[in-house]
């Protein structure tokens, strides 16, 4: 960030203009978090982070504002406690105490102030970095503000993506256009946003047919787990491939087939049953029962090793995968959650979460440089080398049984379509982002949404390549 700023100042742009712009952007987010007449406390420190917080004042219209210039922590704590316990309890705190310059533990007086801030349980909007977090490492410097939302400036700081920092960061949003010039820096850590998909796919040709858009074959479902296959099939249908075929053990064929209309359902006999039109294969959702058809595992492992088609392995089937590279340049994708990733690498769940980027690298390397979707908060997409993408969408209400099945089905339905195969990584990133963005849109309307609700809106995002007829 400092290198980026210095490159900007050298062109004549001033810090004052950038701070004004930042102030307006933080204020806009604060207005969306509050209502007319609400009280907002601004905690502004001595540095530029405090300047950013103070710059919100002209833009916080129709709100009652209490500005606390935090020079001495003890004085600030006394005034803060008085304001929080007054007749008009604040509805939001804007945290501008410390920014990216913090590189040592805070004095205990500052720690007491931060602990008092957290103890109020008032929602906190952190400017750039929650005060008390080392923006490079994510270390907590004695104490840190627990933000509801962090609006970071320019680009995410690596420390904000560290596992130990996540409970303090809350929801991470980026204000990218803060008035700095083009960024002169490169990174192998990337932040996925909606703008990445502005020209994602060309419109469907007028003279096309269902054969134009691919045929995904799904192998899933077993006794006690048939719902996962149904959800994966419905997720695939939301991607609108030409055809979806589901192959499932015969003992669950009835309950699964009765819940699907557009997807064709077949009792599993052999992978040789797959239609010649098949253009992508997904296996794993619901294949968790201890007994499966005798030939199923061996044939699916062989498909993973040899098929020229995109193959996606999910859920219980991840445990079957052979290590090494046996599929040349064909598209291979695995979609583990942290617990599954830990089993695959024979490490603890904590080890996965403490260094998720390294987990993606190791998983990809172990399974032939396949694409890895490491699910969870800020789902990662990447390979053994190159860029790893952190997803910006989604919320904790995605932590429902079936959410992952819907995602694997949706991304398989996309990868079945020839037009979305050339850049498989971008297609997968879109699937992950859209899945999370649908959850965000649902939550804005109601907090008790279910996986059926998610399926009802999945794929509705309007891409610029789509046209209104």
Secondary structure in CASP SS format (residue, H / E / C, confidence):
PFRMAT SS
TARGET T0000
AUTHOR 0000-0000-0000
METHOD secondary structure of the structure
MODEL  1
X C 1.00
X H 1.00
X H 1.00
X H 1.00
X H 1.00
X H 1.00
X H 1.00
X H 1.00
X H 1.00
X C 1.00
X C 1.00
X C 1.00
X C 1.00
X C 1.00
X H 1.00
X H 1.00
X H 1.00
X H 1.00
X H 1.00
X H 1.00
X H 1.00
X H 1.00
X H 1.00
X H 1.00
X H 1.00
X H 1.00
X H 1.00
X H 1.00
X H 1.00
X H 1.00
X H 1.00
X H 1.00
X H 1.00
X C 1.00
X C 1.00
X C 1.00
X C 1.00
X C 1.00
X E 1.00
X E 1.00
X E 1.00
X E 1.00
X E 1.00
X E 1.00
X C 1.00
X C 1.00
X C 1.00
X H 1.00
X H 1.00
X H 1.00
X H 1.00
X H 1.00
X H 1.00
X H 1.00
X C 1.00
X C 1.00
X H 1.00
X H 1.00
X H 1.00
X C 1.00
X C 1.00
X C 1.00
X C 1.00
X E 1.00
X E 1.00
X E 1.00
X E 1.00
X E 1.00
X E 1.00
X C 1.00
X C 1.00
X C 1.00
X H 1.00
X H 1.00
X H 1.00
X H 1.00
X H 1.00
X H 1.00
X H 1.00
X H 1.00
X H 1.00
X H 1.00
X H 1.00
X H 1.00
X C 1.00
X C 1.00
X C 1.00
X C 1.00
X C 1.00
X C 1.00
X C 1.00
X E 1.00
X E 1.00
X E 1.00
X E 1.00
X E 1.00
X C 1.00
X C 1.00
X C 1.00
X C 1.00
X C 1.00
X C 1.00
X C 1.00
X C 1.00
X C 1.00
X C 1.00
X C 1.00
X H 1.00
X H 1.00
X H 1.00
X H 1.00
X H 1.00
X H 1.00
X H 1.00
X H 1.00
X H 1.00
X H 1.00
X H 1.00
X H 1.00
X C 1.00
X C 1.00
X C 1.00
X C 1.00
X E 1.00
X E 1.00
X E 1.00
X E 1.00
X C 1.00
X C 1.00
X C 1.00
X C 1.00
X C 1.00
X E 1.00
X C 1.00
X C 1.00
X C 1.00
X C 1.00
X C 1.00
X C 1.00
X E 1.00
X C 1.00
X C 1.00
X C 1.00
X C 1.00
X C 1.00
X C 1.00
X C 1.00
X C 1.00
X E 1.00
X E 1.00
X E 1.00
X E 1.00
X E 1.00
X C 1.00
X C 1.00
X C 1.00
X C 1.00
X H 1.00
X H 1.00
X H 1.00
X H 1.00
X C 1.00
X H 1.00
X H 1.00
X H 1.00
X H 1.00
X H 1.00
X H 1.00
X H 1.00
X C 1.00
X E 1.00
X E 1.00
X E 1.00
X E 1.00
X E 1.00
X C 1.00
X C 1.00
X C 1.00
X C 1.00
X C 1.00
X C 1.00
X C 1.00
X C 1.00
X C 1.00
X C 1.00
X C 1.00
X C 1.00
X C 1.00
X E 1.00
X E 1.00
X E 1.00
X E 1.00
X C 1.00
X H 1.00
X H 1.00
X H 1.00
X H 1.00
X C 1.00
X C 1.00
X C 1.00
X C 1.00
X C 1.00
X C 1.00
X C 1.00
X C 1.00
X C 1.00
X C 1.00
X C 1.00
X C 1.00
X H 1.00
X H 1.00
X H 1.00
X H 1.00
X C 1.00
X E 1.00
X E 1.00
X E 1.00
X E 1.00
X E 1.00
X C 1.00
X C 1.00
X C 1.00
X C 1.00
X C 1.00
X C 1.00
X H 1.00
X H 1.00
X H 1.00
X H 1.00
X H 1.00
X H 1.00
X H 1.00
X H 1.00
X H 1.00
X H 1.00
X H 1.00
X H 1.00
X H 1.00
X C 1.00
X C 1.00
X C 1.00
X C 1.00
X E 1.00
X E 1.00
X E 1.00
X E 1.00
X E 1.00
X E 1.00
X C 1.00
X H 1.00
X H 1.00
X H 1.00
X H 1.00
X H 1.00
X H 1.00
X H 1.00
X H 1.00
X C 1.00
X C 1.00
X C 1.00
X C 1.00
X C 1.00
X C 1.00
X E 1.00
X E 1.00
X E 1.00
X E 1.00
X C 1.00
X C 1.00
X C 1.00
X H 1.00
X H 1.00
X H 1.00
X C 1.00
X C 1.00
X C 1.00
X C 1.00
X C 1.00
X C 1.00
X E 1.00
X E 1.00
X E 1.00
X E 1.00
X C 1.00
X C 1.00
X C 1.00
X C 1.00
X C 1.00
X C 1.00
X C 1.00
X C 1.00
X C 1.00
X C 1.00
X C 1.00
X C 1.00
X H 1.00
X H 1.00
X H 1.00
X H 1.00
X H 1.00
X H 1.00
X H 1.00
X H 1.00
X H 1.00
X H 1.00
X H 1.00
X C 1.00
X C 1.00
X C 1.00
X E 1.00
X E 1.00
X E 1.00
X E 1.00
X C 1.00
X H 1.00
X H 1.00
X H 1.00
X H 1.00
X H 1.00
X H 1.00
X C 1.00
X C 1.00
X C 1.00
X C 1.00
X C 1.00
X C 1.00
X C 1.00
X C 1.00
X C 1.00
X C 1.00
X C 1.00
X E 1.00
X E 1.00
X E 1.00
X C 1.00
X C 1.00
X C 1.00
X H 1.00
X H 1.00
X H 1.00
X H 1.00
X H 1.00
X H 1.00
X H 1.00
X H 1.00
X C 1.00
X C 1.00
X C 1.00
X H 1.00
X H 1.00
X H 1.00
X H 1.00
X H 1.00
X H 1.00
X C 1.00
X H 1.00
X H 1.00
X H 1.00
X H 1.00
X H 1.00
X H 1.00
X H 1.00
X H 1.00
X H 1.00
X H 1.00
X H 1.00
X C 1.00
X C 1.00
X C 1.00
X C 1.00
X E 1.00
X E 1.00
X E 1.00
X E 1.00
X C 1.00
X C 1.00
X C 1.00
X C 1.00
X C 1.00
X E 1.00
X E 1.00
X E 1.00
X C 1.00
X C 1.00
X C 1.00
X C 1.00
X C 1.00
X E 1.00
X E 1.00
X E 1.00
X E 1.00
X C 1.00
X C 1.00
X C 1.00
X C 1.00
X H 1.00
X H 1.00
X H 1.00
X C 1.00
X C 1.00
X C 1.00
X C 1.00
X H 1.00
X H 1.00
X H 1.00
X H 1.00
X H 1.00
X H 1.00
X H 1.00
X H 1.00
X H 1.00
X H 1.00
X H 1.00
X H 1.00
X H 1.00
X C 1.00
X C 1.00
X H 1.00
X H 1.00
X H 1.00
X C 1.00
X C 1.00
X C 1.00
X H 1.00
X H 1.00
X H 1.00
X H 1.00
X H 1.00
X H 1.00
X H 1.00
X H 1.00
X H 1.00
X H 1.00
X H 1.00
X H 1.00
X H 1.00
X H 1.00
X H 1.00
X H 1.00
X H 1.00
X H 1.00
X H 1.00
X H 1.00
X H 1.00
X H 1.00
X C 1.00
X C 1.00
X C 1.00
X C 1.00
X C 1.00
X H 1.00
X H 1.00
X H 1.00
X H 1.00
X H 1.00
X H 1.00
X H 1.00
X C 1.00
X C 1.00
X C 1.00
X C 1.00
X C 1.00
X C 1.00
X C 1.00
X C 1.00
X C 1.00
X C 1.00
X C 1.00
X C 1.00
END
